[in-house]
Amino acid sequence: MKPMIEIIGLGGGDIDQLPLGIYKKIRNAKKVMVRTLDHPVVQTLSTEGVHFTSFDAVYEQHDQFAEVYQQIVKQLVEQAKIAEKIVYAVPGHPMLAEQTVQLLLEQSEIEVKIAGGQSFLDDLFAALQIDPIEGFQLVDATGFQRHQLSYEQHLVFCQVYDGFIASEVKLTLLEDLPPEQLVTIVEAVGSKEERLQQVPLVELDQQVSLSNLTSVYVAPVAKEQLNHQFHRLQEVIAILRAPGGCPWDRKQTHQTLKKYLIEEAYEVIEAIDQEDDQAIAEELGDVLLQVMLHSQIGTEAGFFTIDDVIYSITEKMIRRHPHVFADIEVEDEQEVARNWATIKREEKGGQPTSLLAHLTEGLPALLLAEEIQKKAAKVGFDWSEPAPMWDKVYEELTEWKEALEQETVAEQEKEFGDILFAMTNLARYYKINPEIALIKSNHVFKQRFEHVEQRVKESGQPWKAFSLTELDRFWEEAKQLED
């Protein structure tokens, strides 16, 4: 017969809340081990002559709770093998927020029996006067992540037993809630020492009376306080598109929104060029709005949802980064790029019929020209020195001049396009993005022209009163101001 560990719960209060059957098991057991001596039931039974072996010292030996729990389980298994049967007592109920119990259930060397105990939840609900059917989340304060928290439900953190844990809870909550948000510290619920204290969130870790019987309660938060969370944005967009929502938003289609997506992307670039972090955040929000509107339209049509959008990009990032999410090793970013291209080609169904087959025709013309040239360069169809590139630019300029004198408008457009294509190739050689370069030039012209406008306005005269030479003098003033 396998050695056995019988696990019992000490409840969340004092000995008056301890079931009679659990009391008898403890009194009659030959060996009782407890996770911690810091519990009123243990303290009372110790005065009655019951001897407990605790694991309090293990907490002092490790920095991580995972290591503590692993060590406790290891010692429990060893002791059970020696004594054949031991009783392991834990605060609360064995199946409620007890990682050591879960680890014991996972091992196969020792038989594990759950003998029960009283959960502190019934007393907690009574003390806080809340109904869990409204939505309730119990979180282990020693190990949780921010994205797991549901603020629109009753939220309880258990095992807030010292200032360090309280500080971790506070700092995480402050990422979503204001410092003045009231939270309730619940101590020794269901016992004679029961105490409820409301404090501002920012003061949570400043409380001195924290113990193994301490929980922290956060009441449901109004959705208006969660405007920074993704699900709230999704809800707002759905409302705007719903009957009774905004007429403009309801009217939009994938086609009508195309120009706004392009405009918002360029406004992000402008904010980046201006090195304005606040503007970057705002403009990225506008881009996200376009993503959400397209996703909501897809949802209403039954074709795709925002979940499909997120799933697609998440899967793609994992698939195309095997050096991060799998066992592929890379030496540098060039090898990363080669792997990316290989994986992308496989996703598209192998080698395309043309190197240019998968280019995005909807790109702005300068960006598309650059992408075409990059593809061609990969197979050696490119100059390695700038001199012939310059020659090509001059050649195209000459052909354009000739076309202006002799050819049709269509031919003139073609020759001018050849100039832009040749200039794009030259810019690529010097590692200049032609699209961004032109954006910057547009911005500079706009600023300088606004100065010229201001000088004309200050003169009190109309534009036609100034010669081009005089206006150019204002332009030069603007250039001097930039310096």
C-alpha positions as CSV (number, residue, x, y, z in Angstrom):
1,M,0.0,0.0,0.0
2,K,1.3,3.5,-0.9
3,P,2.1,5.9,1.8
4,M,-0.6,8.5,2.2
5,I,-1.0,12.3,2.8
6,E,-4.4,13.3,4.1
7,I,-4.9,17.0,3.5
8,I,-7.3,19.0,5.6
9,G,-8.3,22.7,5.6
10,L,-8.1,24.9,8.7
11,G,-10.6,27.4,7.4
12,G,-10.2,31.1,7.3
13,G,-11.2,31.9,10.9
14,D,-10.6,30.7,14.4
15,I,-11.2,27.3,16.0
16,D,-14.9,28.1,16.5
17,Q,-15.4,27.8,12.7
18,L,-13.4,24.5,12.5
19,P,-15.7,21.5,11.7
20,L,-15.8,18.8,14.5
21,G,-14.6,16.1,12.1
22,I,-11.5,18.1,11.1
23,Y,-10.8,18.9,14.8
24,K,-10.8,15.2,15.6
25,K,-8.5,14.3,12.7
26,I,-6.0,16.8,13.9
27,R,-6.2,15.7,17.6
28,N,-5.9,12.0,16.7
29,A,-3.2,12.3,14.0
30,K,0.3,10.9,14.8
31,K,2.0,13.5,12.7
32,V,0.6,16.8,11.6
33,M,2.4,19.1,9.2
34,V,1.2,22.6,8.4
35,R,2.2,25.1,5.7
36,T,2.5,27.8,8.3
37,L,2.1,28.2,12.1
38,D,0.6,31.7,11.5
39,H,-3.1,30.6,11.8
40,P,-5.5,31.0,14.8
41,V,-6.5,27.3,14.7
42,V,-2.9,26.2,14.9
43,Q,-2.2,28.6,17.7
44,T,-5.2,27.4,19.7
45,L,-4.5,23.7,19.2
46,S,-0.9,24.2,20.2
47,T,-2.1,25.3,23.6
48,E,-4.1,22.1,23.8
49,G,-0.9,20.1,23.3
50,V,-1.1,19.3,19.6
51,H,2.4,19.4,18.0
52,F,2.8,20.8,14.5
53,T,5.7,20.7,12.1
54,S,5.6,23.8,9.9
55,F,7.3,24.9,6.7
56,D,7.7,28.5,7.7
57,A,11.5,28.1,7.5
58,V,11.2,27.1,3.8
59,Y,9.9,30.6,3.0
60,E,13.1,32.1,4.3
61,Q,15.3,29.9,2.1
62,H,13.9,30.8,-1.3
63,D,13.1,34.0,-3.3
64,Q,10.4,32.6,-5.5
65,F,7.1,31.1,-4.3
66,A,7.3,28.4,-7.0
67,E,10.6,27.2,-5.4
68,V,8.9,27.3,-1.9
69,Y,6.0,25.2,-3.0
70,Q,8.2,22.6,-4.7
71,Q,10.4,22.3,-1.6
72,I,7.3,21.9,0.7
73,V,6.0,19.1,-1.5
74,K,9.4,17.4,-1.7
75,Q,9.6,17.3,2.1
76,L,6.0,16.1,2.5
77,V,6.6,13.2,0.2
78,E,9.7,12.3,2.1
79,Q,8.0,12.4,5.5
80,A,5.0,10.4,4.2
81,K,7.4,7.6,3.0
82,I,8.9,7.5,6.5
83,A,5.7,7.7,8.6
84,E,3.4,6.0,6.0
85,K,0.6,8.4,6.8
86,I,0.7,12.1,7.7
87,V,-1.8,14.9,8.0
88,Y,-1.1,18.0,6.1
89,A,-3.1,21.1,7.2
90,V,-3.4,24.2,5.1
91,P,-5.2,27.5,5.7
92,G,-8.7,27.7,4.2
93,H,-9.9,24.8,2.1
94,P,-7.4,22.5,0.5
95,M,-8.8,23.0,-3.0
96,L,-8.9,26.8,-2.8
97,A,-5.8,28.8,-3.7
98,E,-3.4,26.1,-2.5
99,Q,-0.6,25.4,-4.9
100,T,1.1,22.8,-2.7
101,V,-2.1,20.7,-2.9
102,Q,-2.1,20.9,-6.7
103,L,1.5,19.8,-6.8
104,L,0.8,16.9,-4.5
105,L,-2.1,15.8,-6.7
106,E,0.2,15.8,-9.8
107,Q,2.8,13.4,-8.3
108,S,2.3,9.7,-8.2
109,E,4.6,8.5,-5.5
110,I,2.2,9.1,-2.6
111,E,-1.5,8.6,-2.3
112,V,-3.3,11.9,-1.6
113,K,-6.6,12.2,0.1
114,I,-8.6,15.4,0.4
115,A,-10.4,15.3,3.8
116,G,-12.0,18.7,3.4
117,G,-12.3,21.8,5.5
118,Q,-14.3,25.1,5.5
119,S,-13.7,27.6,2.8
120,F,-13.5,31.3,3.9
121,L,-15.6,32.3,0.9
122,D,-19.0,31.9,2.5
123,D,-17.9,34.2,5.4
124,L,-16.2,36.5,2.9
125,F,-19.4,37.0,0.9
126,A,-21.4,37.6,4.1
127,A,-18.9,40.1,5.4
128,L,-18.7,42.1,2.2
129,Q,-22.4,41.6,1.6
130,I,-22.0,40.6,-2.1
131,D,-23.6,38.0,-4.2
132,P,-21.0,36.1,-6.3
133,I,-23.7,35.3,-9.0
134,E,-23.1,38.9,-10.1
135,G,-19.7,37.8,-11.2
136,F,-16.8,37.0,-8.9
137,Q,-13.1,36.4,-9.4
138,L,-10.7,35.0,-6.8
139,V,-7.0,35.7,-7.5
140,D,-3.9,34.4,-5.8
141,A,-2.0,37.5,-4.9
142,T,1.3,35.7,-5.0
143,G,1.0,34.8,-8.7
144,F,-1.2,36.6,-11.2
145,Q,-0.9,38.8,-14.3
146,R,-2.7,42.0,-15.1
147,H,-4.5,40.7,-18.2
148,Q,-6.2,38.1,-16.0
149,L,-8.2,40.6,-14.0
150,S,-11.9,41.3,-14.6
151,Y,-12.7,44.6,-13.1
152,E,-16.4,44.6,-13.9
153,Q,-16.8,41.6,-11.5
154,H,-16.3,41.4,-7.7
155,L,-12.5,40.9,-7.4
156,V,-10.8,39.3,-4.4
157,F,-7.1,38.8,-3.9
158,C,-6.3,36.2,-1.3
159,Q,-2.9,35.5,0.4
160,V,-2.0,39.1,0.8
161,Y,0.0,38.2,3.8
162,D,2.8,40.9,3.8
163,G,3.7,44.3,2.6
164,F,5.6,43.0,-0.4
165,I,2.6,41.1,-1.8
166,A,0.4,44.1,-1.0
167,S,2.7,46.3,-3.0
168,E,2.7,44.0,-6.0
169,V,-1.1,44.0,-6.0
170,K,-1.2,47.8,-5.6
171,L,1.2,48.5,-8.5
172,T,-0.6,46.2,-10.8
173,L,-4.0,47.7,-10.0
174,L,-2.7,51.2,-10.4
175,E,-2.1,50.4,-14.1
176,D,-5.8,50.3,-14.5
177,L,-7.4,52.2,-11.5
178,P,-6.9,55.6,-10.0
179,P,-4.9,56.0,-6.8
180,E,-8.0,57.1,-4.9
181,Q,-9.9,54.0,-5.8
182,L,-11.2,52.5,-2.6
183,V,-10.4,48.9,-1.8
184,T,-11.3,46.8,1.2
185,I,-8.8,45.0,3.4
186,V,-10.5,41.9,4.9
187,E,-8.8,40.3,7.9
188,A,-9.6,37.0,9.6
189,V,-13.1,36.8,8.0
190,G,-15.6,34.6,10.0
191,S,-13.5,34.8,13.2
192,K,-13.8,36.9,16.3
193,E,-10.9,39.0,14.9
194,E,-12.7,39.8,11.7
195,R,-12.0,43.3,10.4
196,L,-12.9,45.2,7.3
197,Q,-11.0,48.4,6.4
198,Q,-11.5,50.6,3.4
199,V,-8.4,52.4,2.1
200,P,-7.4,54.3,-1.0
201,L,-5.6,51.9,-3.4
202,V,-2.4,53.9,-3.2
203,E,-2.2,53.2,0.6
204,L,-2.8,49.5,0.3
205,D,0.8,48.5,1.1
206,Q,1.1,51.0,4.0
207,Q,-1.1,48.8,6.2
208,V,0.8,47.1,9.0
209,S,-1.8,44.5,10.0
210,L,-1.4,42.0,7.2
211,S,-1.3,38.2,7.7
212,N,-2.1,34.8,6.2
213,L,-5.8,35.6,6.8
214,T,-5.7,38.9,4.8
215,S,-7.6,39.4,1.5
216,V,-8.2,42.5,-0.6
217,Y,-11.5,43.2,-2.2
218,V,-12.1,45.5,-5.2
219,A,-15.7,46.3,-6.0
220,P,-16.9,46.2,-9.6
221,V,-15.6,49.1,-11.6
222,A,-17.9,51.1,-14.0
223,K,-17.0,50.5,-17.6
224,E,-16.4,54.2,-18.1
225,Q,-13.3,53.8,-16.0
226,L,-12.0,51.1,-18.4
227,N,-11.8,53.2,-21.6
228,H,-8.1,52.2,-21.9
229,Q,-8.9,48.5,-22.2
230,F,-9.3,46.8,-25.6
231,H,-12.7,45.2,-24.9
232,R,-14.1,48.7,-24.1
233,L,-13.0,50.1,-27.4
234,Q,-14.6,47.1,-29.1
235,E,-17.8,47.8,-27.3
236,V,-17.7,51.5,-28.3
237,I,-17.2,50.7,-32.0
238,A,-20.0,48.2,-31.9
239,I,-22.3,50.9,-30.4
240,L,-21.3,53.4,-33.0
241,R,-22.2,51.0,-35.8
242,A,-25.4,49.7,-34.2
243,P,-28.9,50.9,-35.0
244,G,-29.3,54.3,-33.2
245,G,-25.5,54.8,-33.4
246,C,-23.6,57.4,-35.4
247,P,-25.0,57.9,-38.9
248,W,-21.5,58.5,-40.4
249,D,-20.0,55.4,-38.8
250,R,-23.0,53.3,-39.8
251,K,-22.7,54.4,-43.4
252,Q,-19.0,53.4,-43.8
253,T,-17.8,50.4,-45.9
254,H,-14.4,48.8,-46.5
255,Q,-14.2,50.9,-49.7
256,T,-15.2,54.2,-48.2
257,L,-12.7,53.8,-45.3
258,K,-9.7,53.1,-47.5
259,K,-8.6,56.7,-47.8
260,Y,-8.8,57.3,-44.1
261,L,-6.5,54.3,-43.4
262,I,-3.9,55.8,-45.7
263,E,-4.3,59.3,-44.2
264,E,-4.0,58.1,-40.6
265,A,-0.9,56.0,-41.4
266,Y,0.8,59.1,-42.9
267,E,-0.2,61.2,-39.9
268,V,1.6,58.6,-37.7
269,I,4.7,59.1,-39.8
270,E,4.4,62.9,-39.4
271,A,4.1,62.6,-35.7
272,I,7.2,60.3,-35.6
273,D,9.1,62.9,-37.7
274,Q,8.2,65.6,-35.2
275,E,9.3,63.4,-32.4
276,D,6.1,64.1,-30.6
277,D,5.3,61.0,-28.4
278,Q,1.9,62.3,-27.4
279,A,0.9,62.8,-31.0
280,I,2.3,59.4,-31.9
281,A,0.1,57.7,-29.3
282,E,-3.0,59.7,-30.6
283,E,-2.3,59.0,-34.3
284,L,-1.7,55.3,-33.6
285,G,-5.1,55.3,-31.9
286,D,-6.6,56.7,-35.1
287,V,-5.0,53.8,-37.0
288,L,-6.4,51.4,-34.5
289,L,-9.8,53.0,-35.0
290,Q,-9.6,52.1,-38.7
291,V,-8.7,48.5,-37.8
292,M,-11.7,48.3,-35.4
293,L,-14.1,49.8,-37.9
294,H,-13.1,47.3,-40.7
295,S,-13.3,44.5,-38.2
296,Q,-16.8,45.5,-37.0
297,I,-17.9,45.7,-40.6
298,G,-16.5,42.2,-41.1
299,T,-18.4,41.0,-38.0
300,E,-21.7,42.4,-39.1
301,A,-21.3,40.8,-42.6
302,G,-20.4,37.5,-40.9
303,F,-17.0,37.2,-42.7
304,F,-14.4,37.9,-39.9
305,T,-14.1,39.4,-36.5
306,I,-11.4,41.3,-34.6
307,D,-10.6,38.0,-33.0
308,D,-9.7,36.6,-36.5
309,V,-7.5,39.7,-37.1
310,I,-5.6,39.2,-33.9
311,Y,-5.4,35.5,-34.3
312,S,-4.0,35.9,-37.8
313,I,-1.2,38.3,-36.8
314,T,-0.3,36.4,-33.6
315,E,0.0,33.1,-35.5
316,K,2.0,34.8,-38.2
317,M,4.5,36.3,-35.7
318,I,5.0,33.0,-33.9
319,R,5.3,31.1,-37.2
320,R,7.8,33.6,-38.7
321,H,10.0,33.8,-35.6
322,P,11.1,30.2,-35.0
323,H,14.3,31.5,-33.5
324,V,12.2,32.9,-30.6
325,F,9.3,30.5,-30.3
326,A,10.9,27.3,-31.5
327,D,14.4,25.7,-31.6
328,I,15.9,27.5,-34.6
329,E,19.1,29.4,-34.0
330,V,20.2,32.5,-36.0
331,E,23.4,34.4,-36.0
332,D,22.2,37.9,-37.0
333,E,19.3,39.9,-38.4
334,Q,20.3,39.1,-42.0
335,E,19.6,35.4,-41.2
336,V,16.3,36.4,-39.6
337,A,15.3,38.2,-42.8
338,R,16.2,35.2,-44.9
339,N,14.2,32.9,-42.7
340,W,11.3,35.3,-42.8
341,A,11.4,35.3,-46.6
342,T,11.6,31.5,-46.8
343,I,8.7,31.0,-44.4
344,K,6.6,33.7,-46.2
345,R,7.2,32.0,-49.6
346,E,6.1,28.7,-48.1
347,E,3.0,30.3,-46.8
348,K,2.2,31.6,-50.2
349,G,2.4,28.1,-51.7
350,G,6.0,27.8,-52.7
351,Q,8.0,29.7,-55.3
352,P,5.8,32.2,-57.2
353,T,5.7,32.4,-61.0
354,S,7.4,35.8,-60.7
355,L,9.5,37.5,-58.1
356,L,7.1,40.5,-58.4
357,A,4.0,38.4,-58.0
358,H,3.2,39.2,-54.4
359,L,3.9,42.9,-54.4
360,T,1.1,45.0,-53.0
361,E,-0.2,47.1,-55.9
362,G,-2.1,49.4,-53.6
363,L,1.1,50.9,-52.2
364,P,1.9,54.5,-52.9
365,A,3.9,54.7,-56.2
366,L,7.3,55.6,-54.7
367,L,7.0,52.8,-52.1
368,L,6.0,50.3,-54.8
369,A,8.9,51.4,-57.0
370,E,11.3,50.8,-54.1
371,E,9.8,47.3,-53.4
372,I,10.1,46.3,-57.1
373,Q,13.7,47.4,-57.2
374,K,14.5,45.5,-54.0
375,K,13.0,42.3,-55.4
376,A,15.0,42.7,-58.6
377,A,18.2,43.4,-56.7
378,K,17.9,40.1,-54.8
379,V,18.7,38.2,-58.0
380,G,21.5,40.6,-59.1
381,F,19.4,42.8,-61.4
382,D,20.9,46.0,-60.0
383,W,23.9,48.2,-60.2
384,S,26.5,47.8,-57.5
385,E,27.9,51.4,-57.9
386,P,26.1,54.7,-58.0
387,A,27.8,56.1,-61.2
388,P,25.5,54.3,-63.7
389,M,22.5,55.2,-61.5
390,W,23.4,58.9,-61.9
391,D,23.8,58.3,-65.7
392,K,20.4,56.8,-65.8
393,V,18.8,59.8,-64.1
394,Y,20.5,62.2,-66.5
395,E,19.4,60.0,-69.4
396,E,15.8,60.0,-68.3
397,L,15.8,63.8,-67.8
398,T,17.0,64.2,-71.4
399,E,14.3,61.9,-72.7
400,W,11.7,63.8,-70.7
401,K,12.8,67.1,-72.2
402,E,12.6,65.7,-75.6
403,A,9.1,64.3,-74.9
404,L,7.9,67.7,-73.8
405,E,8.8,69.1,-77.2
406,Q,7.6,66.3,-79.4
407,E,5.5,63.7,-77.7
408,T,1.9,63.4,-76.4
409,V,0.9,64.0,-72.8
410,A,0.8,60.2,-72.2
411,E,4.4,59.8,-73.4
412,Q,5.5,62.8,-71.3
413,E,3.9,61.2,-68.2
414,K,5.8,57.9,-69.0
415,E,9.1,59.7,-69.3
416,F,8.6,61.7,-66.1
417,G,7.7,58.4,-64.3
418,D,11.0,57.0,-65.6
419,I,12.8,59.9,-63.8
420,L,11.0,59.2,-60.6
421,F,11.8,55.5,-60.9
422,A,15.5,56.2,-61.6
423,M,15.7,58.6,-58.6
424,T,14.1,56.0,-56.4
425,N,16.8,53.5,-57.4
426,L,19.4,56.1,-56.5
427,A,17.8,56.9,-53.2
428,R,17.7,53.2,-52.4
429,Y,21.4,52.9,-53.0
430,Y,22.1,55.7,-50.5
431,K,19.6,54.1,-48.1
432,I,17.1,56.9,-48.3
433,N,13.4,56.1,-48.3
434,P,12.0,58.1,-51.1
435,E,8.5,58.2,-49.7
436,I,9.6,59.6,-46.3
437,A,12.0,62.0,-48.0
438,L,9.2,63.4,-50.1
439,I,6.9,63.6,-47.0
440,K,9.6,65.7,-45.2
441,S,10.0,68.0,-48.2
442,N,6.3,68.5,-48.3
443,H,6.4,69.4,-44.6
444,V,9.3,71.8,-45.1
445,F,7.6,73.6,-48.0
446,K,4.4,73.9,-46.0
447,Q,6.2,75.5,-43.0
448,R,8.1,77.9,-45.3
449,F,5.1,78.9,-47.3
450,E,3.1,79.6,-44.1
451,H,5.9,82.1,-43.2
452,V,5.5,83.7,-46.6
453,E,1.8,83.9,-46.0
454,Q,2.3,85.5,-42.6
455,R,4.7,88.2,-44.0
456,V,2.2,89.0,-46.7
457,K,-0.6,89.3,-44.1
458,E,1.6,91.6,-41.9
459,S,2.1,93.9,-44.9
460,G,-1.6,94.5,-45.3
461,Q,-1.3,94.2,-49.1
462,P,-2.7,91.6,-51.5
463,W,-0.5,88.8,-52.9
464,K,-0.5,90.5,-56.4
465,A,1.3,93.5,-54.9
466,F,4.5,91.4,-54.4
467,S,6.8,90.2,-57.2
468,L,8.2,86.7,-57.1
469,T,11.6,88.1,-56.1
470,E,10.0,89.7,-53.1
471,L,8.1,86.6,-52.1
472,D,11.3,84.6,-52.5
473,R,13.0,86.9,-50.0
474,F,10.3,85.9,-47.5
475,W,11.1,82.3,-48.4
476,E,14.8,82.8,-47.6
477,E,13.8,84.4,-44.3
478,A,11.9,81.2,-43.4
479,K,15.0,79.1,-44.3
480,Q,17.1,81.3,-42.0
481,L,14.7,80.8,-39.2
482,E,15.1,77.0,-39.5
483,D,18.8,77.3,-38.9
